[in-house]
């Protein structure tokens, strides 16, 4: 299985859009934590980790579906600006180096995982 890091930047979001995005991403098995050496670490804001056998284009399509659901929910923000997004999906083909805080939020973990 490969690990993918996905970054999504919402353009002209409303205050609640990132929380909705986090839920949409979680529903598609993208998590806001990274497992490393038996510990869970918080990903930077608006970044997600996913472990999958899927090819990068299919992981990308899943991420785009999640963010599109957020935008389709309310395409124009409270300031009457059109919403959009940018995204980047990368596959980790080898070991990763990271400096991230250990998570304390069980709700961020994949189903069945524990701290």
KOLTOR-641802 format. One record per residue: residue number from 1; residue in one letter; chain; x, y, z of N, C-alpha, C, O in turn. Coordinates in nm, 2 decimals, decimal comma. Last residue first. Example, Ala and Ser with C-alpha at 12.3 -4.5 7.8 and 13.67 -1.06 7.14 Angstrom:
# residues 2
+-----+--------+--------+--------+--------+--------+--------+--------+--------+--------+--------+--------+--------+--------+--------+
| num | residu | chaine |   n.px |   n.py |   n.pz |  ca.px |  ca.py |  ca.pz |   c.px |   c.py |   c.pz |   o.px |   o.py |   o.pz |
+-----+--------+--------+--------+--------+--------+--------+--------+--------+--------+--------+--------+--------+--------+--------+
|   2 |      S |      A |   1,28 |  -0,22 |   0,71 |   1,37 |  -0,11 |   0,71 |   1,29 |   0,00 |   0,79 |   1,34 |   0,11 |   0,80 |
|   1 |      A |      A |   1,32 |  -0,57 |   0,78 |   1,23 |  -0,45 |   0,78 |   1,32 |  -0,33 |   0,78 |   1,42 |  -0,33 |   0,85 |
+-----+--------+--------+--------+--------+--------+--------+--------+--------+--------+--------+--------+--------+--------+--------+
END
This chain:
# residues 115
+-----+--------+--------+--------+--------+--------+--------+--------+--------+--------+--------+--------+--------+--------+--------+
| num | residu | chaine |   n.px |   n.py |   n.pz |  ca.px |  ca.py |  ca.pz |   c.px |   c.py |   c.pz |   o.px |   o.py |   o.pz |
+-----+--------+--------+--------+--------+--------+--------+--------+--------+--------+--------+--------+--------+--------+--------+
| 115 |      X |      A |  -0,46 |   0,58 |   2,02 |  -0,34 |   0,66 |   2,06 |  -0,24 |   0,57 |   2,13 |  -0,14 |   0,62 |   2,17 |
| 114 |      X |      A |  -0,59 |   0,36 |   1,77 |  -0,59 |   0,42 |   1,90 |  -0,46 |   0,49 |   1,93 |  -0,36 |   0,47 |   1,85 |
| 113 |      X |      A |  -0,82 |   0,27 |   1,51 |  -0,69 |   0,31 |   1,56 |  -0,70 |   0,37 |   1,69 |  -0,81 |   0,42 |   1,73 |
| 112 |      X |      A |  -1,09 |   0,23 |   1,43 |  -1,02 |   0,12 |   1,48 |  -0,88 |   0,15 |   1,54 |  -0,82 |   0,07 |   1,61 |
| 111 |      X |      A |  -1,07 |   0,48 |   1,17 |  -1,15 |   0,38 |   1,25 |  -1,07 |   0,27 |   1,30 |  -0,99 |   0,21 |   1,22 |
| 110 |      X |      A |  -0,80 |   0,71 |   1,20 |  -0,88 |   0,62 |   1,12 |  -0,96 |   0,53 |   1,21 |  -0,92 |   0,50 |   1,33 |
| 109 |      X |      A |  -0,82 |   1,00 |   1,42 |  -0,76 |   0,88 |   1,38 |  -0,85 |   0,80 |   1,29 |  -0,98 |   0,81 |   1,29 |
| 108 |      X |      A |  -0,95 |   1,22 |   1,52 |  -0,88 |   1,24 |   1,39 |  -0,83 |   1,10 |   1,33 |  -0,79 |   1,10 |   1,22 |
| 107 |      X |      A |  -1,05 |   1,15 |   1,76 |  -1,15 |   1,17 |   1,65 |  -1,08 |   1,18 |   1,52 |  -1,14 |   1,16 |   1,42 |
| 106 |      X |      A |  -0,84 |   1,16 |   1,94 |  -0,88 |   1,03 |   1,89 |  -0,97 |   1,04 |   1,77 |  -0,97 |   0,96 |   1,68 |
| 105 |      X |      A |  -0,60 |   1,39 |   1,97 |  -0,74 |   1,38 |   1,93 |  -0,77 |   1,25 |   1,86 |  -0,74 |   1,22 |   1,75 |
| 104 |      X |      A |  -0,34 |   1,44 |   2,00 |  -0,41 |   1,40 |   2,12 |  -0,56 |   1,38 |   2,09 |  -0,64 |   1,36 |   2,19 |
| 103 |      X |      A |  -0,05 |   1,37 |   1,80 |  -0,19 |   1,41 |   1,81 |  -0,25 |   1,37 |   1,95 |  -0,20 |   1,27 |   2,01 |
| 102 |      X |      A |   0,26 |   1,53 |   1,81 |   0,18 |   1,41 |   1,83 |   0,04 |   1,45 |   1,85 |   0,01 |   1,55 |   1,92 |
| 101 |      X |      A |   0,36 |   1,76 |   1,55 |   0,32 |   1,73 |   1,69 |   0,24 |   1,60 |   1,70 |   0,16 |   1,57 |   1,61 |
| 100 |      X |      A |   0,63 |   1,69 |   1,33 |   0,49 |   1,72 |   1,35 |   0,46 |   1,69 |   1,50 |   0,52 |   1,61 |   1,56 |
|  99 |      X |      A |   0,84 |   1,66 |   1,10 |   0,85 |   1,72 |   1,23 |   0,70 |   1,77 |   1,26 |   0,67 |   1,88 |   1,21 |
|  98 |      X |      A |   0,96 |   1,39 |   0,90 |   0,86 |   1,49 |   0,94 |   0,89 |   1,54 |   1,08 |   0,96 |   1,48 |   1,16 |
|  97 |      X |      A |   1,03 |   1,20 |   0,62 |   1,09 |   1,27 |   0,73 |   0,98 |   1,38 |   0,77 |   0,92 |   1,44 |   0,68 |
|  96 |      X |      A |   0,95 |   0,87 |   0,50 |   0,92 |   1,02 |   0,51 |   1,00 |   1,07 |   0,63 |   1,03 |   1,01 |   0,73 |
|  95 |      X |      A |   1,06 |   0,62 |   0,27 |   1,05 |   0,68 |   0,41 |   1,02 |   0,83 |   0,40 |   1,06 |   0,90 |   0,31 |
|  94 |      X |      A |   0,88 |   0,62 |  -0,04 |   0,98 |   0,57 |   0,05 |   0,96 |   0,63 |   0,19 |   0,86 |   0,68 |   0,22 |
|  93 |      X |      A |   0,69 |   0,74 |  -0,19 |   0,74 |   0,61 |  -0,24 |   0,85 |   0,55 |  -0,15 |   0,90 |   0,44 |  -0,17 |
|  92 |      X |      A |   0,41 |   0,90 |  -0,14 |   0,54 |   0,88 |  -0,07 |   0,59 |   0,74 |  -0,11 |   0,53 |   0,64 |  -0,07 |
|  91 |      X |      A |   0,25 |   1,10 |  -0,38 |   0,27 |   0,97 |  -0,33 |   0,41 |   0,96 |  -0,26 |   0,51 |   1,00 |  -0,32 |
|  90 |      X |      A |   0,05 |   1,39 |  -0,35 |   0,18 |   1,33 |  -0,38 |   0,18 |   1,19 |  -0,31 |   0,12 |   1,17 |  -0,21 |
|  89 |      X |      A |  -0,17 |   1,63 |  -0,47 |  -0,16 |   1,49 |  -0,42 |  -0,02 |   1,44 |  -0,45 |   0,02 |   1,44 |  -0,57 |
|  88 |      X |      A |  -0,32 |   1,94 |  -0,43 |  -0,19 |   1,87 |  -0,47 |  -0,19 |   1,74 |  -0,40 |  -0,21 |   1,73 |  -0,28 |
|  87 |      X |      A |  -0,55 |   2,20 |  -0,52 |  -0,51 |   2,07 |  -0,46 |  -0,39 |   2,01 |  -0,51 |  -0,35 |   2,04 |  -0,63 |
|  86 |      X |      A |  -0,76 |   2,47 |  -0,47 |  -0,64 |   2,42 |  -0,53 |  -0,61 |   2,29 |  -0,45 |  -0,64 |   2,28 |  -0,34 |
|  85 |      X |      A |  -1,09 |   2,60 |  -0,54 |  -0,99 |   2,53 |  -0,46 |  -0,87 |   2,50 |  -0,54 |  -0,87 |   2,50 |  -0,67 |
|  84 |      X |      A |  -1,37 |   2,84 |  -0,49 |  -1,29 |   2,75 |  -0,57 |  -1,19 |   2,68 |  -0,48 |  -1,20 |   2,69 |  -0,36 |
|  83 |      X |      A |  -1,66 |   3,04 |  -0,48 |  -1,56 |   2,96 |  -0,41 |  -1,49 |   2,87 |  -0,52 |  -1,55 |   2,84 |  -0,62 |
|  82 |      X |      A |  -1,73 |   3,38 |  -0,55 |  -1,73 |   3,24 |  -0,59 |  -1,62 |   3,16 |  -0,52 |  -1,51 |   3,21 |  -0,51 |
|  81 |      X |      A |  -1,86 |   3,60 |  -0,30 |  -1,75 |   3,56 |  -0,39 |  -1,77 |   3,42 |  -0,43 |  -1,81 |   3,33 |  -0,34 |
|  80 |      X |      A |  -2,04 |   3,71 |  -0,11 |  -2,08 |   3,70 |  -0,25 |  -1,97 |   3,68 |  -0,35 |  -1,97 |   3,72 |  -0,47 |
|  79 |      X |      A |  -1,96 |   3,68 |   0,14 |  -1,92 |   3,81 |   0,08 |  -1,96 |   3,81 |  -0,07 |  -1,92 |   3,90 |  -0,14 |
|  78 |      X |      A |  -2,02 |   3,41 |   0,19 |  -2,10 |   3,52 |   0,26 |  -2,07 |   3,66 |   0,20 |  -2,15 |   3,75 |   0,22 |
|  77 |      X |      A |  -1,97 |   3,25 |  -0,13 |  -1,95 |   3,27 |   0,01 |  -2,04 |   3,39 |   0,06 |  -2,11 |   3,45 |  -0,01 |
|  76 |      X |      A |  -2,13 |   3,01 |  -0,34 |  -2,09 |   3,16 |  -0,32 |  -2,08 |   3,18 |  -0,17 |  -2,17 |   3,14 |  -0,09 |
|  75 |      X |      A |  -2,19 |   2,74 |  -0,32 |  -2,09 |   2,79 |  -0,42 |  -2,04 |   2,93 |  -0,40 |  -1,94 |   2,97 |  -0,45 |
|  74 |      X |      A |  -2,25 |   2,52 |  -0,10 |  -2,28 |   2,67 |  -0,10 |  -2,17 |   2,73 |  -0,19 |  -2,06 |   2,77 |  -0,14 |
|  73 |      X |      A |  -2,22 |   2,26 |  -0,18 |  -2,31 |   2,29 |  -0,07 |  -2,35 |   2,43 |  -0,06 |  -2,46 |   2,47 |  -0,03 |
|  72 |      X |      A |  -2,02 |   2,27 |  -0,37 |  -2,15 |   2,25 |  -0,42 |  -2,26 |   2,28 |  -0,31 |  -2,37 |   2,32 |  -0,34 |
|  71 |      X |      A |  -1,80 |   2,27 |  -0,20 |  -1,83 |   2,39 |  -0,28 |  -1,97 |   2,38 |  -0,33 |  -2,04 |   2,49 |  -0,33 |
|  70 |      X |      A |  -1,81 |   2,02 |  -0,08 |  -1,81 |   2,14 |   0,00 |  -1,85 |   2,26 |  -0,08 |  -1,94 |   2,34 |  -0,03 |
|  69 |      X |      A |  -1,79 |   1,86 |  -0,31 |  -1,91 |   1,85 |  -0,23 |  -1,92 |   1,97 |  -0,14 |  -2,03 |   2,02 |  -0,11 |
|  68 |      X |      A |  -1,53 |   1,92 |  -0,39 |  -1,64 |   1,97 |  -0,47 |  -1,78 |   1,96 |  -0,40 |  -1,86 |   2,04 |  -0,42 |
|  67 |      X |      A |  -1,39 |   1,79 |  -0,20 |  -1,39 |   1,94 |  -0,20 |  -1,50 |   1,99 |  -0,28 |  -1,55 |   2,10 |  -0,25 |
|  66 |      X |      A |  -1,45 |   1,52 |  -0,27 |  -1,47 |   1,57 |  -0,14 |  -1,48 |   1,73 |  -0,14 |  -1,58 |   1,78 |  -0,08 |
|  65 |      X |      A |  -1,36 |   1,51 |  -0,53 |  -1,50 |   1,48 |  -0,50 |  -1,54 |   1,54 |  -0,37 |  -1,64 |   1,59 |  -0,35 |
|  64 |      X |      A |  -1,08 |   1,55 |  -0,49 |  -1,16 |   1,65 |  -0,57 |  -1,31 |   1,63 |  -0,54 |  -1,38 |   1,73 |  -0,53 |
|  63 |      X |      A |  -1,02 |   1,31 |  -0,36 |  -1,00 |   1,43 |  -0,30 |  -1,09 |   1,54 |  -0,36 |  -1,15 |   1,62 |  -0,29 |
|  62 |      X |      A |  -1,08 |   1,12 |  -0,57 |  -1,15 |   1,11 |  -0,44 |  -1,14 |   1,25 |  -0,37 |  -1,24 |   1,30 |  -0,31 |
|  61 |      X |      A |  -0,89 |   1,20 |  -0,76 |  -1,03 |   1,21 |  -0,79 |  -1,12 |   1,21 |  -0,66 |  -1,22 |   1,28 |  -0,65 |
|  60 |      X |      A |  -0,65 |   1,13 |  -0,62 |  -0,68 |   1,27 |  -0,66 |  -0,83 |   1,29 |  -0,68 |  -0,89 |   1,39 |  -0,63 |
|  59 |      X |      A |  -0,68 |   0,86 |  -0,62 |  -0,68 |   0,93 |  -0,49 |  -0,71 |   1,07 |  -0,52 |  -0,79 |   1,13 |  -0,44 |
|  58 |      X |      A |  -0,66 |   0,82 |  -0,90 |  -0,79 |   0,79 |  -0,83 |  -0,80 |   0,85 |  -0,69 |  -0,90 |   0,89 |  -0,65 |
|  57 |      X |      A |  -0,40 |   0,90 |  -0,95 |  -0,51 |   0,97 |  -1,02 |  -0,65 |   0,94 |  -0,95 |  -0,74 |   1,03 |  -0,95 |
|  56 |      X |      A |  -0,25 |   0,72 |  -0,80 |  -0,25 |   0,86 |  -0,76 |  -0,37 |   0,93 |  -0,83 |  -0,43 |   1,02 |  -0,76 |
|  55 |      X |      A |  -0,42 |   0,41 |  -0,75 |  -0,33 |   0,49 |  -0,82 |  -0,35 |   0,64 |  -0,78 |  -0,46 |   0,67 |  -0,74 |
|  54 |      X |      A |  -0,49 |   0,23 |  -0,44 |  -0,53 |   0,31 |  -0,56 |  -0,41 |   0,38 |  -0,62 |  -0,32 |   0,42 |  -0,55 |
|  53 |      X |      A |  -0,42 |   0,13 |  -0,20 |  -0,37 |   0,06 |  -0,32 |  -0,41 |   0,13 |  -0,45 |  -0,36 |   0,09 |  -0,55 |
|  52 |      X |      A |  -0,35 |   0,37 |   0,06 |  -0,44 |   0,30 |  -0,04 |  -0,36 |   0,23 |  -0,14 |  -0,24 |   0,25 |  -0,17 |
|  51 |      X |      A |  -0,37 |   0,60 |   0,31 |  -0,30 |   0,48 |   0,27 |  -0,39 |   0,40 |   0,18 |  -0,51 |   0,38 |   0,22 |
|  50 |      X |      A |  -0,35 |   0,95 |   0,33 |  -0,43 |   0,84 |   0,30 |  -0,34 |   0,72 |   0,26 |  -0,25 |   0,74 |   0,18 |
|  49 |      X |      A |  -0,36 |   1,26 |   0,50 |  -0,29 |   1,14 |   0,47 |  -0,39 |   1,03 |   0,43 |  -0,49 |   1,02 |   0,50 |
|  48 |      X |      A |  -0,38 |   1,61 |   0,44 |  -0,44 |   1,48 |   0,48 |  -0,35 |   1,37 |   0,43 |  -0,27 |   1,39 |   0,34 |
|  47 |      X |      A |  -0,40 |   1,96 |   0,53 |  -0,33 |   1,84 |   0,47 |  -0,39 |   1,71 |   0,53 |  -0,43 |   1,71 |   0,64 |
|  46 |      X |      A |  -0,52 |   2,17 |   0,67 |  -0,56 |   2,14 |   0,53 |  -0,47 |   2,04 |   0,45 |  -0,47 |   2,04 |   0,33 |
|  45 |      X |      A |  -0,24 |   2,21 |   0,89 |  -0,38 |   2,25 |   0,85 |  -0,40 |   2,23 |   0,70 |  -0,32 |   2,26 |   0,62 |
|  44 |      X |      A |  -0,02 |   1,92 |   0,91 |  -0,05 |   2,06 |   0,90 |  -0,19 |   2,09 |   0,85 |  -0,26 |   2,01 |   0,79 |
|  43 |      X |      A |  -0,13 |   1,63 |   1,11 |  -0,08 |   1,69 |   0,98 |  -0,10 |   1,84 |   0,99 |  -0,18 |   1,89 |   1,06 |
|  42 |      X |      A |  -0,03 |   1,50 |   1,41 |  -0,12 |   1,59 |   1,34 |  -0,05 |   1,64 |   1,21 |   0,06 |   1,68 |   1,21 |
|  41 |      X |      A |   0,06 |   1,16 |   1,44 |   0,10 |   1,30 |   1,44 |   0,00 |   1,38 |   1,36 |  -0,05 |   1,33 |   1,26 |
|  40 |      X |      A |   0,09 |   0,86 |   1,64 |   0,01 |   0,94 |   1,54 |   0,05 |   1,09 |   1,56 |   0,07 |   1,14 |   1,67 |
|  39 |      X |      A |   0,34 |   0,60 |   1,65 |   0,27 |   0,72 |   1,70 |   0,19 |   0,79 |   1,59 |   0,22 |   0,77 |   1,47 |
|  38 |      X |      A |   0,48 |   0,39 |   1,52 |   0,38 |   0,36 |   1,63 |   0,31 |   0,48 |   1,70 |   0,24 |   0,46 |   1,79 |
|  37 |      X |      A |   0,63 |   0,53 |   1,32 |   0,69 |   0,46 |   1,43 |   0,60 |   0,43 |   1,55 |   0,64 |   0,45 |   1,67 |
|  36 |      X |      A |   0,36 |   0,72 |   1,23 |   0,50 |   0,70 |   1,21 |   0,56 |   0,64 |   1,34 |   0,55 |   0,69 |   1,45 |
|  35 |      X |      A |   0,07 |   0,83 |   1,07 |   0,13 |   0,73 |   1,16 |   0,27 |   0,71 |   1,12 |   0,31 |   0,69 |   1,01 |
|  34 |      X |      A |  -0,09 |   1,14 |   1,07 |   0,01 |   1,05 |   1,00 |   0,06 |   0,95 |   1,10 |   0,10 |   0,99 |   1,21 |
|  33 |      X |      A |  -0,41 |   1,30 |   1,03 |  -0,30 |   1,25 |   1,11 |  -0,21 |   1,16 |   1,02 |  -0,26 |   1,11 |   0,92 |
|  32 |      X |      A |  -0,64 |   1,35 |   0,90 |  -0,56 |   1,46 |   0,94 |  -0,45 |   1,42 |   1,03 |  -0,39 |   1,51 |   1,10 |
|  31 |      X |      A |  -0,72 |   1,12 |   0,63 |  -0,71 |   1,16 |   0,77 |  -0,62 |   1,27 |   0,79 |  -0,52 |   1,29 |   0,72 |
|  30 |      X |      A |  -0,94 |   0,99 |   0,40 |  -0,83 |   1,09 |   0,41 |  -0,83 |   1,13 |   0,56 |  -0,93 |   1,18 |   0,61 |
|  29 |      X |      A |  -1,17 |   0,84 |   0,35 |  -1,05 |   0,78 |   0,41 |  -0,92 |   0,86 |   0,40 |  -0,81 |   0,81 |   0,39 |
|  28 |      X |      A |  -1,40 |   0,98 |   0,29 |  -1,32 |   0,91 |   0,18 |  -1,19 |   0,86 |   0,22 |  -1,10 |   0,83 |   0,14 |
|  27 |      X |      A |  -1,47 |   1,09 |   0,53 |  -1,56 |   1,00 |   0,47 |  -1,50 |   0,92 |   0,35 |  -1,55 |   0,81 |   0,32 |
|  26 |      X |      A |  -1,26 |   1,27 |   0,55 |  -1,26 |   1,16 |   0,64 |  -1,36 |   1,05 |   0,58 |  -1,32 |   0,93 |   0,58 |
|  25 |      X |      A |  -1,35 |   1,46 |   0,36 |  -1,23 |   1,39 |   0,34 |  -1,22 |   1,26 |   0,43 |  -1,18 |   1,16 |   0,38 |
|  24 |      X |      A |  -1,58 |   1,55 |   0,49 |  -1,59 |   1,50 |   0,35 |  -1,47 |   1,41 |   0,32 |  -1,48 |   1,30 |   0,27 |
|  23 |      X |      A |  -1,47 |   1,66 |   0,72 |  -1,56 |   1,55 |   0,73 |  -1,58 |   1,48 |   0,60 |  -1,58 |   1,36 |   0,59 |
|  22 |      X |      A |  -1,31 |   1,87 |   0,62 |  -1,25 |   1,76 |   0,70 |  -1,34 |   1,64 |   0,71 |  -1,29 |   1,52 |   0,70 |
|  21 |      X |      A |  -1,51 |   2,03 |   0,50 |  -1,41 |   1,96 |   0,42 |  -1,34 |   1,84 |   0,50 |  -1,32 |   1,73 |   0,44 |
|  20 |      X |      A |  -1,64 |   2,12 |   0,73 |  -1,71 |   2,04 |   0,63 |  -1,61 |   1,96 |   0,54 |  -1,64 |   1,84 |   0,52 |
|  19 |      X |      A |  -1,43 |   2,28 |   0,82 |  -1,48 |   2,17 |   0,91 |  -1,56 |   2,07 |   0,82 |  -1,55 |   1,95 |   0,84 |
|  18 |      X |      A |  -1,39 |   2,46 |   0,61 |  -1,29 |   2,36 |   0,64 |  -1,34 |   2,25 |   0,73 |  -1,29 |   2,13 |   0,71 |
|  17 |      X |      A |  -1,64 |   2,61 |   0,62 |  -1,61 |   2,52 |   0,51 |  -1,50 |   2,42 |   0,54 |  -1,50 |   2,31 |   0,49 |
|  16 |      X |      A |  -1,71 |   2,80 |   0,81 |  -1,74 |   2,65 |   0,84 |  -1,69 |   2,56 |   0,73 |  -1,70 |   2,44 |   0,74 |
|  15 |      X |      A |  -1,64 |   3,05 |   0,70 |  -1,58 |   3,00 |   0,82 |  -1,60 |   2,85 |   0,85 |  -1,51 |   2,79 |   0,90 |
|  14 |      X |      A |  -1,61 |   3,01 |   0,34 |  -1,68 |   3,06 |   0,46 |  -1,61 |   3,00 |   0,58 |  -1,54 |   2,90 |   0,57 |
|  13 |      X |      A |  -1,33 |   3,07 |   0,11 |  -1,42 |   2,99 |   0,19 |  -1,50 |   3,07 |   0,30 |  -1,46 |   3,18 |   0,34 |
|  12 |      X |      A |  -1,18 |   3,16 |  -0,12 |  -1,30 |   3,23 |  -0,07 |  -1,39 |   3,15 |   0,02 |  -1,51 |   3,15 |  -0,01 |
|  11 |      X |      A |  -1,05 |   2,85 |  -0,18 |  -1,04 |   2,99 |  -0,22 |  -1,18 |   3,05 |  -0,19 |  -1,28 |   3,00 |  -0,23 |
|  10 |      X |      A |  -0,88 |   2,60 |   0,01 |  -1,01 |   2,66 |  -0,04 |  -0,99 |   2,80 |  -0,07 |  -0,92 |   2,88 |   0,01 |
|   9 |      X |      A |  -0,64 |   2,37 |  -0,06 |  -0,66 |   2,51 |  -0,02 |  -0,79 |   2,56 |  -0,08 |  -0,81 |   2,56 |  -0,20 |
|   8 |      X |      A |  -0,52 |   2,07 |   0,03 |  -0,63 |   2,14 |  -0,03 |  -0,64 |   2,28 |   0,03 |  -0,64 |   2,30 |   0,15 |
|   7 |      X |      A |  -0,30 |   1,80 |  -0,01 |  -0,32 |   1,94 |   0,04 |  -0,43 |   2,00 |  -0,04 |  -0,43 |   2,00 |  -0,16 |
|   6 |      X |      A |  -0,22 |   1,48 |   0,07 |  -0,30 |   1,56 |  -0,01 |  -0,32 |   1,70 |   0,06 |  -0,35 |   1,70 |   0,18 |
|   5 |      X |      A |   0,00 |   1,21 |   0,05 |  -0,03 |   1,33 |   0,12 |  -0,11 |   1,42 |   0,02 |  -0,07 |   1,44 |  -0,09 |
|   4 |      X |      A |  -0,03 |   0,86 |   0,06 |  -0,05 |   0,98 |  -0,02 |  -0,07 |   1,10 |   0,08 |  -0,14 |   1,09 |   0,18 |
|   3 |      X |      A |   0,13 |   0,55 |   0,06 |   0,08 |   0,66 |   0,14 |   0,08 |   0,78 |   0,05 |   0,17 |   0,81 |  -0,03 |
|   2 |      X |      A |   0,04 |   0,23 |  -0,07 |   0,12 |   0,35 |  -0,08 |   0,05 |   0,45 |   0,02 |  -0,07 |   0,45 |   0,04 |
|   1 |      X |      A |   0,08 |  -0,12 |   0,00 |   0,00 |   0,00 |   0,00 |   0,09 |   0,12 |   0,00 |   0,20 |   0,13 |   0,06 |
+-----+--------+--------+--------+--------+--------+--------+--------+--------+--------+--------+--------+--------+--------+--------+
END
